[in-house]
């Protein structure tokens, strides 16, 4: 009995010590590594959120190094612990579309005819995120736009590497398009919505389906601060916001490469461009070019840098990052010009801002109508704070308003 009590005391002591060290490291990191520009709003909330993100990520790394589990299990456990939310305005059902789990939201009011349909793809870099984690956002979009919304629970890396998450999104989208009327949806009025990496998947699904003559065409795509290209991680937004939480430049590239390869890759050399052969670099310049970024977005500073010498070894490790379903900005013009009406939202203090700006230009150059908004005081993941009570950001509400307004106009 005494031995058992001593063992539990030892475990408790070790646990408290580990968390104390993690807390101290988190405070140090926030104070020394992060940068909050003057124009960004709700600084205290962002610092708190960044501290929690960093805390969970470092705890995950520790568990991974101890061989207990991979580092992203912690995030998934946090999401699973979230209690389900009841909503008197919606009917909510968990279903399966061709082996892909989905959650469907129907407004309870009786429609005059079939409703608009929405396919929603959550963020999380294809590593974390879930149907449950995006429930507040999905409920609000379905209710405010009076639409039937399908939230897709695609499989995640590193257990299921690229392109599995994308393929699951495609499978669910195709099922919904083929069977829209069964869910009370007009098949000619279905839009796809994605946040962050979900925006990447949404753009890629749109591109994949434009040549499918056996399916109804998607009516629109909504891309909320999406990741869209792998050709230049030194664009103005990547330089200006490289230390702005929650999506630091190194963190963004690291997440993307883990989703792609499941391995630790030399992030610093990828950021410097060593992964791109000279011939591809010239090809990408047609679409990924700092000259296409409006001057007002360079006002906070931009220093052009020459890429470092090409590394064949690094290229072989990450060469699939040049595929259009991973980096939709790299799709050919004959695909781009067939895309539906598009909504793009970016945040001024987000490393991914210029991805959205460059995609906007490509779409417009190919005759695709684009509605564009840049939130001037927001950073990445602002939509995730929507409906979080005292933690909700003003930009979260504005983001939701813009999205709903576009959807209702389709």
Secondary structure, 3 states (H helix, E strand, C coil): CHHHHHHHHHHHHHHHHHHHHHHHHHHHHHHHCCCCCCCCCCHHHHHHHHHHHHHHHHHHHHHHHCCCCCCCHHHHHHHHCCCCCCCCCEEEEEEEECCEEEEEEEECCCCCCCEEEEEEECCCCCCCCCCCCCHHHHHHHHHHHCEEEEEEECCCCCCCCCCHHHHHHHHHHHHHHHCHHHHCEEEEEEEEEEECHHHHHHHHHHHHHCCCCCCCCCCEEEEECCCCCCCCCCCHHHHHCCCCCCCCHHHHHHHHHHHHHCCCCCHHHHHCCCCCCHHHHHHHCCCCCHHHCCHHHHCCCCCCCCCCCCCHHHHHHHHHHHCCCCCHHHCCHHHHCCCCEEEEEEEEECCCHHHHHHHHHHHHHCCCCEEEEEEEEEECCHHHHCCCHHHCCHHHHHHHHHHHHHHHCC
